[in-house]
Amino acid sequence: MIQHLITAADCQRCYQAMLERYPLQRLTINRHTWEFCDTGGDLPVLLILPGGLARADLAFRWLARGHQRFRVISLAYPNTIGKLADLAAKLQELFEHLQLEAAWIVAGSYSGLIAQAVLHYRPQLALGLLLSDTGVPRRSRWVWLTLLQPLVAILPLGVVRRLFWHGTQQFLQPMAASLRPFWAERLHHNIHHLQRHDYLRLLNWWRELDWHLGAARWHGKLAMIVAEHDGLFGQRDQQLLRQYYPAANYQLMAHAQHCASLAQIDAYIDWALAWIEVA
């Protein structure tokens, strides 16, 4: 029987155990350094792409839950790649280096957009795609990102970090008090790990997504998990997802908000693994 995460202490124990068993690795290919955890084994590959402020280690629960059935690999994006087409090409290089043909790809929030872009350029990398709590590229959002970019470029780095931390706290607030301390500590650490060029790179990728890839579509096997009351990707984004991908398998997390993929991570994993089983 699976022991679900119900407290910050449960999260911390699982996190430490997984990093001891599957420590962070770094691999440089053609001057671009990938940071990743890899459970190894001759199994189908399950690739976890991180959200905008997450890193490879925060996929620890996917490592714990999936390692017996999959070779689970969780990534952090290199901070030396400027364009999404290059990111897709470099990801293919990583696949080739690790001798991977294709993977089941799991991507949520910001990484859900990144995954759609990567598979626009390199669809052969995916056996199937699971998106959670995300949206689709749209030009109406590009304006706000363009206004935000010069502020991130000129404001003191400490102020930039506080702004991102303030926004992150808003999404963590609805989380159960028993879980919030762990996720808050880890995300706060990651926010302070990022440098100015990291924040600008994330914004530039998002602007590129929204301006250039509005017509991008994934035509393979697809499932979506949607938090009903997502404050970042709300009703408009959810409607667009359904319009873009009418044939996708769809799971609504009733009454859930954007932090649900962390607060209810085992429910997300349960549904994802069951979908892959029959996809």
Buried (B, 14 or more C-beta within 10 A) or exposed (E): EEEEBEBBEBBBBBBEEBBEEBEBEEBEBEEBEBBBBBBEEEBBBBBBBBBBBBBBBBBBBBBBBBBEBBBBBBBBBBBBBEBBBBBBBBBBEBBEEBEBEBBBBBBBBBBBBBBBBBBBBBBEBBBBBBBBBBBBBBEEBBEEBEEBBEEBEEBEEEEBBEBBBEEBEEBBEBBEEBBBBBBBEBBBEBBEEBEBEBBBBBBBBBBBBBBBBBEBEBEBBBBBBBBEBBEBBEEEBBEBBBEBBEEBBBBEBEEBBBBBBBBBBBBBBBBBBEBBEEB
